[in-house]
Amino acid sequence: MADITWEEPFCAEGSACFRLGTDTTGNAYIAIAGAEEHHLTDTREALRTLILDIKAGKMDHLL
C-alpha cells in the first residue's frame, strides 16, 4: 500500500467533499473524504492535466 499524503478536503456547499493526494513514487489520488481507501489512481501528470483543463473551462458543460 502506498504512503499517500492527502490534502485537506475540497467541499462545496451541500455536496460531497473530495480529497486529492500524492505519494513519493509519482502517483496521484482522488477520493471522497471519508472513503480514501476507495480512491482513483493515476500519475501526477494526469492530475495536473485534469486540474488545468478544469481551470480552463473544459468541464463547464458538466455544471
C-alpha positions in Angstrom: 0.0 0.0 0.0 1.3 3.4 -1.0 2.0 6.1 1.7 -0.4 8.7 0.4 -0.3 12.3 1.6 -3.8 13.7 1.4 -4.7 17.4 1.0 -7.5 18.9 3.1 -10.9 18.1 1.6 -12.4 20.3 -1.1 -16.1 20.8 -0.2 -18.9 22.5 -1.9 -22.0 23.6 0.0 -24.4 20.7 0.3 -22.3 18.2 -1.6 -19.6 15.6 -1.2 -16.0 16.5 -0.2 -13.2 15.4 -2.4 -9.6 14.8 -1.4 -6.5 14.8 -3.6 -3.4 13.1 -2.6 0.1 12.1 -3.9 2.8 9.6 -3.0 6.5 9.6 -3.3 6.5 7.4 -6.4 4.7 9.9 -8.7 1.1 8.8 -8.3 -1.9 11.0 -7.7 -5.1 10.0 -5.9 -8.7 11.3 -5.8 -11.2 10.1 -3.3 -14.3 11.2 -1.5 -13.5 12.4 2.0 -14.0 9.6 4.5 -13.7 6.9 1.8 -10.0 7.3 1.0 -9.5 3.6 0.8 -11.6 3.6 -2.4 -9.5 6.0 -4.5 -8.8 6.5 -8.1 -5.1 6.4 -9.0 -3.2 7.9 -11.9 0.0 9.8 -12.5 0.7 13.3 -11.1 0.9 14.5 -14.7 -2.6 13.2 -15.3 -3.8 15.0 -12.2 -2.1 18.2 -13.3 -3.7 18.0 -16.7 -7.1 17.4 -15.2 -6.8 20.4 -12.9 -5.5 22.7 -15.7 -8.3 21.5 -18.0 -10.9 22.2 -15.3 -9.5 25.7 -14.7 -9.5 26.3 -18.5 -13.3 25.6 -18.6 -13.2 22.3 -20.5 -15.6 20.7 -18.0 -18.0 23.6 -17.7 -20.6 21.7 -19.6 -20.9 19.3 -16.6 -22.0 22.1 -14.3 
